[in-house]
Amino acid sequence: MSKALSKAKGFKKSKSGLYLSMATTAFGAVSVAKQAKLARTESDTLRLIDAAVSAAAIATGLAILYRELKRLGDDDVLLG
C-alpha cells in the first residue's frame, strides 16, 4: 500500500499531475463564477464575499501550480 501512495505522491509532482491539478482548479472557477452571479442577482453580500474569497483561493492555487510547473522545467510554448 505504501508503494501505491508513493506513486500517487510522485504523480502530484509530475508534469501530468500538475496539469491535471491546474485543470481541476480552473474547473472550480466555473462554480465560483456561478455562485458570484447568483449572489449578485439575489443581492446576497455574504455569498458574494464567499465567492470572492474562493476566487482568490483559486487564483493562488493556480499560481502555486504554475510555479511548480516552471520548476520542473516544462518547455511548453505557453509557459515561456
N, C-alpha and C positions, 0 to 999 in steps of 0.2 A: 504494500500500500504506500509506503514512503517513496518508492521509486516512481509511482504514478504521480504523487504530489510533487516530487522533484521535477518531473516532466512538465507539469502544469505551471509551476513557477518559472521554468525555463521558457515556456511559450509566452508568458506575460512579458518577458524581456526580449522576445524576438520581434523582428520587423512585422511579421504577420500578426502577432499578438497585439502589437501597438496599433496597427492599422484597424484591427477588429475593435479594440478598445475605443479608438477615435470615432469609428462609425457608430458604435453603441452610444457613446456620449453625445455625439451630434444628433442622433435619433431622439434622445431625451429632450433636445431643444424644441422639437416639434410639439411635444406635450406641454412644455413650458409656454410656448407661444400661444397655444390654445387656451391655456389657463389664464394668461395675461389678457387675451382678447375677451374671454368670458368675464373676467374681473372688471374690465373697463366698461363693458355693456351693462353690468349689474351695479356699477359704481361701488364695488367692494374693495375698499382700500387695503384691508388686511390680506386678501388674496393677491392683490396687485403687488404688495410688498413681498409676499412669499414667492411670487413669480420672479420678481427682480433678484431676490437672493438666490433662487435656484438658477437663474440665468448667469449670475456671477460665478456660481459654483461650476457650472458647465464650462464657462469661458476659462476659468482657472484650470480645470481638469484637462481641457484641450491644450492649453499652453504647456502644462507639465508633460503631457503625452508627446507633444511636438518636440519639446526639449529632449526627451528620451530618444526620440526617433533621430534627432540630429546627432546625439551622442553615439548612436550605433553607426553613424557614417553612411546613412542612406544616400545614394547618389541619384535620387529621383529628381527629375527636372523641376517639379513643382516646389521642392524644398529649397532649391537654390544653392 
